[in-house]
Amino acid sequence: MVDVSQARGAEGPAISMKSRLSSYALPIFLIALIAVSGIVSPAFLSTSNISNMLLQVAPLGIVVIGQAFVIILRGLDLSVSSVMATAAVIATGFSGQNSDVLSILLIAVGIGIATGLVNGWLVTKRSVSPFLATLATMIVLQGFRFAYTQGAPSGNVPPLFRLIGSSTWHGVPYNMMLLVVLAVVFGVVLAKSRFGREVYITGGNPTTARLLGINADRVTIIGYVISGALAAIAGLVLSGYVGIVDNWVGRGFELDSIVAAVMGGISLSGGQGGILGGLFGAAILVVVFNAVLLFGLPVQLQIIIKGMVIVLAAAFYVRRRI
């Protein structure tokens, strides 16, 4: 007869090793994706292309940080792209000098915070679904933006935004440095602070949160405010990267940020995940977008490959959680 305790003892190390390896599934997938892309096209691993990818991942990563809070709280934020575009339009609405940077930052972040407050109020106080609430604010912001610009934004992005959005220091983009700072700050808030614990408890079960004395509505509203504020910052960074602003700057970031967050292990059912995983998801998306363009593939095939990689990465993550 086999000793049950011996069987468990033999199985234990194997499970432990499997668990340890599975925790690196997403980074392994990213490294493999980079390696395969480099083999197919050596230009992919050139210094200039790597620097370009880092420049591209920063704005998306900043949005993903805010989206992470909202998704952990059982929501989603479709208004982030419209907040980004509005912030970018504001960046060109002044004299184009560095003396206007503080005013631009305050107005843009203020609009992001106001959008987050409206989203949070609709979701918590009016019981509107996050999809409809954030879709509505997205459309309203578009309307205000088109009315303000008359459909054709004009003006110059201040040099400081150009520096942060498109320049590097010893090969490291300034916008990537900003992303790292924001990721560390909000990562600590989410993982170590009392508010972070309230976010996870509220996202896991709002009823339990209320029984524990947590103001679930307040926590949810703050989550949307964080998302709106970070989307505004990302819009300013992106305006510095592209240089020329139109009414659709940041278009598609609402879906890309959600996909990156979910791919990184942030559960749509709430209460699970972290910022680091979401950032890995953002990096995977940027690598895929860059690779299919670099390979010169037809547009239709590009879309198919992007979708396949997203599905594979998501399946890889889900498999390691089982």
ChimeraX attribute file (.defattr): number of C-alpha atoms within 10 A of each C-alpha:
attribute: neighborCount
match mode: 1-to-1
recipient: residues
	/A:1	3
	/A:2	6
	/A:3	8
	/A:4	9
	/A:5	9
	/A:6	10
	/A:7	10
	/A:8	10
	/A:9	11
	/A:10	11
	/A:11	11
	/A:12	12
	/A:13	11
	/A:14	11
	/A:15	11
	/A:16	11
	/A:17	10
	/A:18	12
	/A:19	13
	/A:20	11
	/A:21	12
	/A:22	16
	/A:23	13
	/A:24	12
	/A:25	16
	/A:26	22
	/A:27	16
	/A:28	13
	/A:29	17
	/A:30	18
	/A:31	12
	/A:32	12
	/A:33	17
	/A:34	18
	/A:35	15
	/A:36	13
	/A:37	21
	/A:38	15
	/A:39	12
	/A:40	12
	/A:41	14
	/A:42	11
	/A:43	16
	/A:44	22
	/A:45	15
	/A:46	12
	/A:47	11
	/A:48	12
	/A:49	15
	/A:50	17
	/A:51	18
	/A:52	14
	/A:53	19
	/A:54	21
	/A:55	25
	/A:56	23
	/A:57	21
	/A:58	27
	/A:59	29
	/A:60	26
	/A:61	29
	/A:62	28
	/A:63	33
	/A:64	35
	/A:65	26
	/A:66	27
	/A:67	33
	/A:68	37
	/A:69	34
	/A:70	28
	/A:71	27
	/A:72	27
	/A:73	30
	/A:74	23
	/A:75	24
	/A:76	27
	/A:77	30
	/A:78	25
	/A:79	28
	/A:80	36
	/A:81	29
	/A:82	34
	/A:83	34
	/A:84	35
	/A:85	28
	/A:86	29
	/A:87	31
	/A:88	33
	/A:89	32
	/A:90	25
	/A:91	29
	/A:92	24
	/A:93	18
	/A:94	19
	/A:95	14
	/A:96	17
	/A:97	14
	/A:98	15
	/A:99	12
	/A:100	16
	/A:101	19
	/A:102	10
	/A:103	14
	/A:104	22
	/A:105	17
	/A:106	12
	/A:107	16
	/A:108	27
	/A:109	25
	/A:110	17
	/A:111	19
	/A:112	29
	/A:113	23
	/A:114	16
	/A:115	26
	/A:116	29
	/A:117	20
	/A:118	18
	/A:119	31
	/A:120	28
	/A:121	19
	/A:122	18
	/A:123	22
	/A:124	18
	/A:125	11
	/A:126	10
	/A:127	11
	/A:128	15
	/A:129	15
	/A:130	21
	/A:131	15
	/A:132	16
	/A:133	22
	/A:134	27
	/A:135	17
	/A:136	15
	/A:137	21
	/A:138	21
	/A:139	14
	/A:140	14
	/A:141	19
	/A:142	20
	/A:143	13
	/A:144	12
	/A:145	23
	/A:146	15
	/A:147	11
	/A:148	15
	/A:149	15
	/A:150	10
	/A:151	12
	/A:152	13
	/A:153	19
	/A:154	14
	/A:155	15
	/A:156	20
	/A:157	28
	/A:158	22
	/A:159	15
	/A:160	17
	/A:161	23
	/A:162	19
	/A:163	16
	/A:164	22
	/A:165	28
	/A:166	21
	/A:167	19
	/A:168	17
	/A:169	8
	/A:170	7
	/A:171	12
	/A:172	14
	/A:173	23
	/A:174	21
	/A:175	28
	/A:176	22
	/A:177	15
	/A:178	17
	/A:179	22
	/A:180	14
	/A:181	12
	/A:182	16
	/A:183	20
	/A:184	14
	/A:185	11
	/A:186	18
	/A:187	17
	/A:188	13
	/A:189	14
	/A:190	20
	/A:191	15
	/A:192	11
	/A:193	13
	/A:194	10
	/A:195	16
	/A:196	18
	/A:197	15
	/A:198	22
	/A:199	29
	/A:200	23
	/A:201	23
	/A:202	26
	/A:203	28
	/A:204	19
	/A:205	16
	/A:206	23
	/A:207	13
	/A:208	14
	/A:209	18
	/A:210	14
	/A:211	9
	/A:212	12
	/A:213	8
	/A:214	18
	/A:215	14
	/A:216	22
	/A:217	17
	/A:218	12
	/A:219	22
	/A:220	29
	/A:221	23
	/A:222	20
	/A:223	26
	/A:224	32
	/A:225	26
	/A:226	25
	/A:227	29
	/A:228	33
	/A:229	25
	/A:230	27
	/A:231	37
	/A:232	32
	/A:233	22
	/A:234	30
	/A:235	33
	/A:236	31
	/A:237	30
	/A:238	30
	/A:239	32
	/A:240	26
	/A:241	22
	/A:242	15
	/A:243	19
	/A:244	17
	/A:245	23
	/A:246	19
	/A:247	20
	/A:248	16
	/A:249	23
	/A:250	23
	/A:251	14
	/A:252	13
	/A:253	22
	/A:254	23
	/A:255	15
	/A:256	19
	/A:257	30
	/A:258	25
	/A:259	20
	/A:260	29
	/A:261	33
	/A:262	22
	/A:263	28
	/A:264	27
	/A:265	23
	/A:266	25
	/A:267	20
	/A:268	20
	/A:269	14
	/A:270	23
	/A:271	23
	/A:272	19
	/A:273	20
	/A:274	20
	/A:275	26
	/A:276	20
	/A:277	21
	/A:278	26
	/A:279	27
	/A:280	22
	/A:281	30
	/A:282	29
	/A:283	22
	/A:284	26
	/A:285	25
	/A:286	20
	/A:287	22
	/A:288	22
	/A:289	16
	/A:290	18
	/A:291	25
	/A:292	18
	/A:293	12
	/A:294	14
	/A:295	14
	/A:296	9
	/A:297	13
	/A:298	10
	/A:299	11
	/A:300	8
	/A:301	11
	/A:302	18
	/A:303	13
	/A:304	10
	/A:305	16
	/A:306	16
	/A:307	14
	/A:308	12
	/A:309	15
	/A:310	18
	/A:311	14
	/A:312	13
	/A:313	21
	/A:314	19
	/A:315	13
	/A:316	16
	/A:317	21
	/A:318	14
	/A:319	11
	/A:320	15
	/A:321	11
	/A:322	5
